[in-house]
Amino acid sequence: MNILLLGLGGREHALAWKLAQSPLCDKLWAAPGNPGIAQDAECVALDATDHDAVIAFAREKEIGLVVIGPEAPLVDGLADSLRAAGIDAFGPSKQAAQLEGSKGFTKELCKRANIPTARYERCTSLEAAWGALKKFDPPFVLKADGLAAGKGVVIADTREEAQNALNEMFDGKFGSAGSEVVIEQFLTGEEASFFALTDGTAILPIGTAQDHKRVGEGDTGPNTGGMGAYSPAPVLSEALQAQVMREIVEPTVQTLREEGMPYSGVLYAGLMLTTDGPQLIEYNARFGDPECQVLMMRLESDLVELMQACARGTLGEVAAPVLSDDFALTVVMAAEGYPGTPKKGGTIHLGEAEARGAKVFHAGTKLDGDTLTSSGGRVLNVTARGASATEAQANAYAAVDAIDFADGFCRRDIGQREVRRERG
């Protein structure tokens, strides 16, 4: 079949790379894509916010499946428009995508379905937020309710810092995303991510991962969209994964189905592993970035078959995803200035980065003639596999060191927590 992939980042490059490997894929289109994606797909200028244009293109090119990579088109209801036009789409409806589009929606669903999560208050005004703050002890977790490109969460150590952050949120720091704010109890423990595919009824796990959100080594500095990740996350044992399915993922899918908004696509559960068991931090309605890159490196099953089954409601008829026992680890190379104002236009020479089995996924690149240059904050995702986290880390950094990107930087400690555990 012909497939259309929407998106332009590292996540979409990883998806394109895996989709193109499927014998079910006759032709892969990507909109708008990037120079890396162009190695596996034909890129086309297409605006995902223009639903009619996407539908017209899908009809013209006889697209059998549209894969929606980023969250914004999902929250905007693109999957609904495609399905209404009779076109299969991988990704949840606008209603179901509120799991990512609204922190308050998710917290209230957790309350209805008795899903373990942090105590919270949902605030629609600055005055209400200041009042709600009195019900919590520091550190304070403040979340812009809507989409904020992974940067709408503030952890404030003091009440004064929290009040200042709330002022900024309601003053428009995160645009309309901060018109409502969720204040949460601070949870302690280790964070991990659990991924599952669902068609609204059947649910199949598709791996675990841990990422590194802060820009600086040792998890210091401001939050980013992610500076690296690895998979699997051994801290999520088989017993814990079963518990997450039973107490978090299954009740979520069941409740949404019963309430008339069945969820179809990938469900990404961000978890805190507390002394009281796993608790839900947040849901994402799409594959993570850069978690997708490490999951795709390990996935041995046919991604097209799995996505098509989600889109058509036949996931219960296909085999569970098979992932390699290897570790996969990805290091984000970002442009100088990220996560503030990144320096764009820096020249990139990949050299022999992929010579030892590593894969360089493009996240923020463009071609200036024949020269590869940076065009965003997170520029490259240098990804490698290994029999252990230690080996995967060594392979990934060997590939990083082969790249000439003078305006770029990366953390040198991605996966270090797991490496230390392996060393005992």
C-alpha positions in Angstrom: 0.0 0.0 0.0 1.0 3.7 -0.3 1.6 5.4 3.1 1.7 9.0 4.1 3.7 10.0 7.2 3.1 13.4 8.7 5.9 15.2 10.5 9.5 16.5 10.2 11.5 15.5 13.3 13.6 12.7 14.7 10.6 10.6 15.7 9.3 10.8 12.1 12.7 9.8 10.7 12.7 6.7 12.9 9.1 5.9 11.8 9.9 6.4 8.2 13.0 4.2 8.4 10.9 1.4 10.0 7.9 1.8 7.7 10.0 1.7 4.6 11.3 -1.8 5.7 7.8 -3.3 5.6 6.9 -5.5 2.6 3.5 -4.0 2.9 4.8 -0.6 2.0 4.8 0.1 -1.7 5.4 3.8 -1.6 6.2 6.1 1.4 5.4 9.8 1.3 6.4 12.2 4.0 5.1 15.7 4.7 7.1 17.8 5.1 9.9 15.4 6.0 13.6 16.3 6.4 16.8 15.4 4.6 17.1 12.2 6.6 13.5 11.1 6.0 14.1 11.8 2.3 16.4 8.8 2.3 13.4 6.5 2.9 10.4 8.5 1.6 9.4 11.0 -1.1 9.0 14.4 0.8 6.2 16.7 -0.2 5.1 20.1 1.0 1.8 19.5 2.8 0.3 21.5 5.7 -1.1 19.1 8.3 -3.4 21.9 9.6 -5.1 21.9 6.2 -7.3 18.8 6.5 -8.8 19.2 3.1 -5.4 19.3 1.5 -4.2 16.2 3.3 -7.4 14.3 2.3 -7.0 15.5 -1.3 -3.4 14.3 -1.4 -4.3 11.0 0.1 -7.0 10.4 -2.5 -4.7 11.5 -5.4 -1.9 9.2 -4.3 -4.2 6.3 -3.3 -2.8 6.4 0.3 -3.9 3.3 2.3 -2.7 4.6 5.6 -1.8 8.0 7.1 0.6 7.9 10.0 0.3 11.1 12.1 3.6 11.6 13.9 3.3 14.7 16.1 0.7 15.6 18.7 -0.6 18.9 17.4 -2.5 17.4 14.3 -4.0 14.8 16.6 -5.3 17.3 19.1 -6.6 19.3 16.1 -8.7 16.3 15.0 -6.9 15.4 11.8 -7.5 11.6 12.4 -11.2 12.3 12.6 -11.2 14.2 9.3 -9.3 11.4 7.6 -11.6 8.6 8.9 -14.7 10.6 7.9 -13.2 10.7 4.4 -12.8 6.9 4.4 -9.0 7.0 4.9 -7.3 4.8 7.5 -5.3 6.8 10.0 -2.9 5.8 12.8 -3.6 8.1 15.7 -6.4 8.9 18.2 -9.4 11.0 17.6 -9.6 14.7 18.8 -11.6 13.6 21.8 -9.2 10.8 22.8 -6.1 12.9 22.1 -7.2 15.1 25.0 -5.1 12.7 27.0 -2.1 14.7 25.8 -3.9 17.9 24.8 -5.2 18.6 28.3 -3.5 17.7 31.6 -6.7 18.4 33.4 -8.7 16.0 31.2 -6.2 13.3 32.0 -6.2 13.9 35.7 -10.0 13.9 35.8 -10.1 10.6 33.8 -7.7 9.1 36.3 -10.0 10.2 39.1 -13.1 8.6 37.4 -11.2 5.4 36.6 -9.3 5.1 39.9 -5.9 5.2 38.1 -3.0 5.9 40.5 -1.7 9.4 40.0 -0.5 12.4 42.0 -3.0 14.5 43.9 -3.9 17.6 41.9 -5.8 20.8 41.6 -7.1 22.2 38.2 -7.0 26.0 38.1 -8.6 28.3 35.5 -7.4 31.6 36.9 -4.3 33.0 38.6 -6.3 33.7 41.8 -7.5 30.1 41.9 -4.0 28.9 41.4 -2.6 30.9 44.2 -5.3 29.6 46.5 -4.7 26.0 45.4 -0.9 26.4 45.9 -1.6 26.6 49.7 -2.8 23.0 49.6 0.6 21.7 48.5 4.1 21.5 50.0 7.3 22.2 48.1 8.6 21.3 45.7 5.6 22.3 43.6 4.7 20.7 40.2 3.0 23.2 37.9 1.8 22.1 34.4 0.3 24.2 31.6 -2.9 22.4 30.7 -2.4 22.4 27.0 0.4 21.5 24.5 3.6 23.4 25.2 6.2 21.4 23.1 7.4 19.5 26.1 8.3 22.6 28.0 5.1 23.4 29.9 6.1 21.8 33.2 7.8 23.8 36.0 9.1 22.3 39.2 9.4 25.1 41.8 11.4 24.6 45.0 9.9 27.5 46.9 6.4 29.0 47.1 7.8 32.3 45.7 9.2 30.5 42.7 5.9 28.8 42.2 4.0 32.0 42.4 6.3 33.7 39.9 5.9 30.7 37.5 2.1 30.8 37.8 2.2 34.5 37.0 4.2 33.8 33.8 1.9 30.9 32.8 -1.3 32.9 33.1 0.5 35.9 31.5 1.0 33.9 28.3 4.5 32.3 28.6 3.1 29.1 27.1 0.4 30.8 25.0 -3.0 29.4 25.2 -1.6 26.2 26.7 -1.2 28.1 30.0 -4.8 29.4 30.1 -5.4 26.6 32.6 -2.9 25.2 35.0 -2.7 21.9 36.9 -0.9 21.9 40.2 0.3 18.5 41.4 1.8 16.8 44.4 5.5 16.1 43.8 6.2 12.4 43.4 9.5 10.8 44.3 11.0 7.8 42.6 12.4 6.8 39.2 10.7 7.8 36.0 10.1 5.4 33.2 8.0 5.2 30.1 5.6 2.4 28.9 4.3 2.2 25.4 1.2 0.2 24.2 -0.7 0.0 20.9 -4.5 -0.2 21.0 -7.4 -0.1 18.6 -9.8 0.9 21.4 -10.3 -2.7 22.6 -7.2 -4.8 22.2 -4.0 -3.6 23.8 -0.5 -4.8 23.0 2.6 -3.5 24.8 5.4 -2.2 22.5 8.3 -1.6 24.8 9.7 0.5 27.7 12.2 3.3 27.8 13.8 6.0 30.0 14.7 9.4 28.7 16.8 12.4 29.9 14.8 15.6 30.0 17.2 18.2 31.4 19.7 19.9 29.1 22.8 19.4 31.4 24.7 16.4 32.5 23.7 14.9 35.8 20.1 15.9 35.0 20.7 19.6 35.6 19.5 22.8 33.9 16.1 23.5 32.3 13.8 20.8 30.9 14.0 20.1 27.1 12.0 17.9 24.7 14.6 15.2 25.6 18.4 15.0 25.3 18.5 11.2 25.0 16.9 7.9 25.8 17.4 4.2 26.0 15.3 1.1 25.8 14.4 -1.2 27.4 14.0 0.2 30.9 15.0 -2.8 33.2 13.6 -0.9 36.2 10.2 -1.7 34.7 10.2 -5.4 35.5 7.8 -7.8 33.9 5.8 -7.7 37.1 5.7 -3.9 37.1 4.7 -3.9 33.4 1.8 -6.2 34.1 0.8 -3.9 37.0 0.9 -0.8 34.7 -1.3 -2.6 32.2 -3.7 -3.7 34.8 -4.0 -0.5 36.9 -3.2 2.3 34.4 -3.4 1.4 30.7 -6.3 -1.0 30.6 -8.6 1.2 32.7 -7.8 4.2 30.5 -8.7 2.4 27.3 -11.8 0.9 28.8 -13.0 4.2 30.3 -12.5 6.1 27.0 -14.3 3.3 25.1 -17.2 3.3 27.6 -17.5 7.1 27.4 -17.8 7.1 23.6 -14.3 8.2 22.7 -12.4 5.0 21.9 -8.6 5.5 21.7 -6.8 4.2 18.7 -3.0 4.5 18.2 0.0 4.4 20.5 -0.5 5.2 24.1 2.6 6.5 25.9 2.4 6.4 29.7 5.0 8.5 31.5 5.4 6.9 35.0 6.9 7.5 38.4 7.9 4.3 40.1 7.1 5.2 43.7 7.2 3.2 46.9 3.5 2.8 46.5 3.8 1.4 43.0 3.7 3.0 39.5 1.8 6.2 39.2 0.9 8.0 36.0 2.7 11.3 35.5 1.2 12.0 32.1 0.0 10.5 28.8 1.2 11.3 25.3 -0.9 10.4 22.3 2.0 9.6 20.1 5.4 8.0 20.2 7.9 9.9 22.3 10.8 11.8 20.9 13.5 10.6 21.4 11.9 7.4 22.8 10.6 6.4 19.4 14.1 6.2 18.0 15.2 3.6 20.5 12.0 1.6 20.2 12.2 1.5 16.4 15.8 0.3 16.7 14.7 -2.7 18.7 11.4 -3.4 16.9 11.6 -6.6 14.8 7.9 -6.8 13.9 6.3 -5.2 10.9 5.3 -1.7 11.9 2.9 -1.2 9.0 1.0 -4.4 10.0 0.7 -3.2 13.6 -0.4 0.4 12.7 -2.9 -0.8 10.1 -4.5 -3.2 12.7 -4.8 -0.2 15.1 -6.5 1.9 12.4 -8.9 -0.9 11.3 -9.8 -2.2 14.7 -8.2 -5.6 14.1 -5.3 -5.4 16.6 -6.6 -8.5 18.4 -5.9 -10.6 15.3 -2.2 -9.8 15.0 0.8 -11.1 16.9 2.2 -9.1 19.8 5.2 -6.8 18.8 8.6 -8.5 19.0 11.5 -6.4 20.2 15.2 -7.3 20.2 16.8 -8.2 23.5 19.5 -5.7 22.7 19.6 -2.3 24.3 19.2 0.8 22.1 20.5 4.2 23.1 20.1 7.5 21.4 22.1 10.7 22.1 20.6 14.0 21.0 23.0 16.5 19.4 21.5 19.9 19.8 22.3 23.4 18.5 24.2 25.8 20.7 21.7 27.8 22.7 19.1 25.1 23.0 16.6 25.0 24.8 16.6 28.8 24.6 17.3 30.3 21.2 19.3 27.7 19.2 21.9 28.8 16.7 20.8 27.7 13.2 22.7 27.2 10.0 25.7 25.3 11.4 27.3 22.9 9.0 27.1 19.2 9.7 29.4 16.4 8.4 28.2 13.0 9.4 31.4 11.3 8.4 31.6 7.6 9.3 29.0 7.9 12.1 26.9 5.0 10.8 29.9 2.8 9.9 29.5 0.5 13.0 25.8 0.0 12.9 24.7 3.2 14.4 21.8 5.1 12.9 21.7 8.9 12.7 18.1 10.2 12.7 17.6 13.7 11.5 15.6 15.9 13.9 16.3 19.5 12.8 18.3 19.6 9.6 18.0 21.0 6.1 20.1 21.0 3.0 21.8 24.2 1.8 22.6 23.1 -1.7 24.5 19.8 -1.0 25.5 20.9 2.5 23.7 19.6 5.6 23.0 22.3 8.1 21.1 22.7 11.4 17.6 24.1 11.3 16.3 23.6 14.9 17.1 23.0 18.5 17.4 19.3 18.6 19.3 18.5 15.4 20.4 14.8 15.3 19.5 11.6 17.2 22.6 9.4 17.2 21.3 5.9 17.9 23.0 2.6 18.4 22.4 -0.9 19.8 24.4 -3.2 22.0 24.1 -6.3 24.0 24.0 -4.2 27.2 23.4 -0.5 28.1 27.1 -0.1 28.5 27.8 -1.4 24.9 25.0 0.6 23.4 26.2 3.7 25.1 29.8 3.2 23.9 28.6 2.5 20.3 26.4 5.6 20.3 29.1 7.9 21.6 31.6 6.5 19.1 29.2 7.6 16.4 28.7 11.0 18.0 32.5 11.5 18.0 32.6 10.7 14.2 30.3 13.7 13.5 31.6 17.2 12.7 29.1 19.7 14.0 30.9 22.6 15.5 27.8 24.4 16.6 26.4 21.4 18.3 26.6 19.9 21.8 25.3 16.8 23.6 25.1 15.3 27.0 27.9 12.7 27.6 26.0 10.8 30.3 23.0 9.4 28.5 22.1 6.0 29.9 24.6 6.4 32.8 22.1 5.3 35.5 21.7 1.9 33.7 25.4 1.6 33.0 26.1 2.1 36.7 23.6 -0.6 37.6 25.3 -3.0 35.2 28.6 -2.3 36.8 27.1 -3.2 40.2 
